């Protein structure tokens, strides 16, 4: 994968993680959970649209970047896929390279 695409993946993940961290701090400061609120949607819907756009640009056909931010919690869950734990952005880039080529159905 080209360096520009790798840099773009890293930037969008860092932006997503930074936003999630700030959002949690906001929740703690006001003492209210906002996950299913209009405030959450107003912040994360556009951000997730950016993640989806980056996925298209870098060839992430199966939206692994979104999975990494949402379900794998930025590598904290360390889900094993195809015998490899996806615990870092570098692991994610490997996954996109392996399963973004087309010719497979994205299932692991």
N, C-alpha and C positions, 0 to 999 in steps of 0.2 A: 504494500500500500504506500502511496506517495506521502511524503512528509507533511505536505499541506493538509491532507485529509486526516492524518494522525493528529496534527495540531488542532484542527477543527473539532475532532472528537473530544480531545482533552479539554478544550475551552468550553464546550457545551456541557460536559459533565461537571467541570469545576463550577460553572455558573449555576447549574442545577443544585449541586451540593451546597454551595454558599447560600443560595436562596432558601433551601430547606433548613439550613442551620439558623438563619435569621428568622424564619417563620417560627421555628420551635422556641427561639428566645422571645419572640413576641407573645406566643401563647403562654410561656412561663411568666412573663412580665404582667400580663393582664389576668392570668389565672383562669383562662377559658380555652377549651379545645376548639380549634377553628377548622378542623379537617373537612367537615361537611358544610362549610359555610360559603357564602357569596364571596367573602374575602379570599378564601383559599382558591376558589375557582378563578377569581379575577387575577390572581398572581400566577397560578400554575397552569391554567389553560393556555395562555400565550406562550409560556415557557415550554410546555410540552409540544406546542405547535412548532417551536424553533427546533426542538429535539427531533421531531418528525422530518422537518426540512433538512436538517443536517444528515439524517439517515439516508435521505434520497441522494444528497450530494456525494456522500462517501460510499454509496453502494450497499448500505445496510438494509437489504431487501426484507429481512425478517424482523426489523425494529429491535435489534439486540441492545442498542443504546438505551432505549426506553426501558427494556427489561432490566438492564444493569442499574439504572437509577431507581426504578420502582420496586421490582421484586427481589433483586439481589442486593439492594441497599448499598450501592457503590462498592460492592465487593465484600461487604461485611458477612453476608450469608455464605459466601464461598461455595455456591452450588457447583457440583461436578457436572461437566458436560463433555461427553466424548472422552471420558477418562482424565479430564483436566479441570481443576478447580478454577473458577473464574473469580479471582480475588483482587485483580488490579486492572487498570485501564489497558495495560499491555496484553493481559489475557483477553480482555474484551476485543482488542484490535485483532488478535489472532482469531478469535471466534468469528468476527465479521469477515475477515479474509477467507476463512475456511468455508463459511456458509453464506457469503454474499456473492459468490461467483455465479449463482444460478445453476441450473442442472440438478439441484436437490431441493427437497421440499422444506428445508429449514428445521426439520425435526431432528433431534439428537438422541 
